[in-house]
Amino acid sequence: MDDGYKRSDCNAFRINTDSFSEEEQEILRETMAKNFGIQCSVHKKGKYRNLYIPKKSARQFVELVKPHVLPSLLYKIALAP
């Protein structure tokens, strides 16, 4: 529940997939779209790549993961109105 963060400047998320290969990240991106309808992309941040969930898919992502997040960590997925 702590391998990612909500960007502080917008309602978007970065999932820390640094240890995944580029091929594995692409599989994850495709799986998120196909299985959950969550549109995301792989962004380069420094020398690593992360899965990026933009604002347009953020609420859908939150609804998917919220039932599985510990109450003490719900602040990590709180979206601004």
Buried (B, 14 or more C-beta within 10 A) or exposed (E): EEEBBBBEEEBBBBBBBEEBEEEEBBEBBEEBEEEBEBBBBBEEEEEEBBBBBBEEBBEBBBEBBEEEBEEEEEEBBEBEE
